[in-house]
Amino acid sequence: MPAFRADLLSEKHTRRLSVLRWLGLSLSIFIFGLAFSSFLAWRHFFADIPTLPEDLDQLWAMERTVSLVLLDQDGTQLATRGPHYGRAIKIADLPTFVPQAFLAIEDQQYFSHRGVDTRAIARAAFANLKSGRTVQGGSTITQQLVKLLLLSPQQTFKRKLQEVLLATQLEKRLGKTEILELYLNRVYFGSGAYGVDAAARRYFSKPATELTLPEAAILAGLPKAPSRLAPNQNRVQAQARADLVLRNMQIAGYISAEQAANALAAPPELHLHASPSEYGYAFDLIAADAQSLVGNGTKDLVITATIDPKLQSLAETVLAEQLAANGKTLNVAQGAMVILNPKGAILALVGGRSYEDSKFNRAVQAKRQPGSAFKPFVYAAALESGVDFDATRYDEPVEIDGWEPQNYGGGFRGRMTLRDAFKRSVNTIAAQLTDQITPAAVARLGKRFGIEQNLAPLPSIALGAQEVNLLALTRAYSVFANDGLLHPTFLINRLENTKGDVLYDRPEVQPVQVYDPALARQMTSLMQEVVLAGTGRRAALFGGWQAAGKTGTSQDWRDAWFVGFTGEYIIGVWVGNDDNTPMKRVTGGGLPAQIWQKVMSRALEGRPLKALNAPPPNLRSESDETLAAYYLSLIEAFGTAAEASNEALIAENNAN
């Protein structure tokens, strides 16, 4: 038996320890390498992964650009700007087949998975490998939602891993119904429409709550390739995709074979909603007002405006027709129009002949000389100072601080009443009146009436030589129509976001009494005479409607105006040229009055008569007017003589 050797045992133990140390070191290196590699992999794939917001309500607004939807008073959509997101729709408010159509084509296992469908991913991978290209996707609706809201559209393995992680996180924080609602309200449907309600309105001119089964199938087929399959661009492929949706719905048990057959046999008709250009000028103002009311941070706004689509279309059409018919003959290229109701709501606003050709808004941005259309404020200030319209003045050459006003067409009429001078728009007498009551008094009254432009107290203010815009002038005329009350003009009644949150609701704004009601009625009566027997006869209405207004023509026929009102509307019309070149003797009593009459007549069709709140106009023939002026001058002369005699007697008595 060999002798026991301790040295050999020690050597074996040492080798074992050495092996163990090597294994331990190798394992440590492996674990460290694995950890480091995992760290690098995690860093590569997930270091820049977006995080879900703390407040998941933010998902309704993420990745949105500014979107504006314009509605009329009845909630009818008039126009949109930017992407159209539509109103937020609850699944409970939709026909059951609408969400079912999306589930059938996009994610039949939606209610059984936890954000990721591994079987669908495997099935898609096998199909793609077999064909050698991407022919099938395995993304769930939850994955599509996080890709839409949080990730880039790049088709990379990195993005796919991030999509999976975020989808599982989202499923832990939101219920299935909430996720599906978010998806239906945010997914893109082509033609600028985001969300099922926007798509329903864009392609079928109806809200999503009123969709039919064939229409729902069309929409459900779009998210795969919204631009390529948009039914207004490629109806054949859009319908083929819709047919696939319907067959999948039948297979999934959502609809019966009979329902599928009926829907397949009756493809829906498109009723495309266009955004008419006639709202362009008004929409520019509305957008600016909306942002000032709620701030620039609001991404989507649903605006309930004061615009009446029928009146807007009427104003656009008549102005375009009249300019087309008379433009070349009269050398007039542009026009503008404003229609107000008595409460200050802007019902129509046309800033030019064509918004596509020129975005310059001549109703508010252009400042032009109103000419005699400013004379109502001269006479209103005179009436307020105690001047009687039946008083007489002489239409004769006058000079005021070196200024010599001339009448249209030249010549002078001699003695006449102020009433007749206004009706005939006599310049010399308006200048005399202004000199009598002072230009400053006229400027102050214009400012009280809402003309915000700076009115210098110069003698020429009598003839409207200072520039104003059409909206301000029309608003000022509304004071006469409203018994001296000034209502601020406005375009917006309500602002909401697409979730239905009310951001602004216009409060009741009390008008300001800026002029005596009795005097306002006298002025209205005076302006009726202009329409019935003066320079504004082409604006006269029929069917018993009363109208009051005033013509205006600036020097060398550069601007022509007619502003007037009935018991229903206040309308202002301007025509001219952007480069300020003269028209061919166009006066306010010509083309503008003609346009005004056509628009007002059609606007009043079918409406009950509403009289003006004013005394009957004092109409006299030309000969009677001449006699009246003569006898009134005698009365004034005798009155002046009697007053002088009385003053002399009083002075004599005082002396004694």
Buried (B, 14 or more C-beta within 10 A) or exposed (E): EEEEEEEEEEEEEEEEEEEEEEEEEEEEEEEEEEEEEEEEEEEEBEEEBEEBEEEBEEBBBEEBEBBBBBBBBEEEBBBBBBBBBBBBBEBEEBBEBBBBBBBBBBBBEBEEBEBBBEEBBEEBEEBBEEEEEEEEBBBBBBBBBBBBBBBEEEEEEBBBBBBBBBBBBBBEEBEBEBBBBBBBBBBBBBBBBBBBBBBBBBBBBBBBBEBBBBBBBBBBBBBEBBEEBBBEEBBEBBBEBBBBBBBBBBEEEBBEEEBBEBBBEEBBEBEEBEBBEBBBBBBBBBBEBBBEBBEEEBBBBBBBBBBBBEBBBBBBBBBBEBBEEBBEEBBBBBBBBBBBBBBBBBBBBBBBBBBEEBEBBBBBBBBBBBBBBBBBBBBBBBBBEEBEBBBBBBBEEBEBEEBEBBBBEEEBBEBBBBBBBBBBBBBBBBBBBBBEBBBBBBBBBBBBBBBEEEBEBBBBBBBBBBBBBBBBBBBBBBBBBBBBBBBEBBBBBBBBBBBEEEBBEBEEEEBBBBBBEEBBBBBBBBBBBBBBBBBBBBBBBEEEBBBBBBBBBBEEBBBBBBBBBBBBBBBBBBBBBEEEEBBEEBBBBBBBBBBBBBBBBBBBEEEEEEEBBBEEBBBBEEEEBBEBBEEBBEEBEEEEEEEEEEEEEEEEEEEE
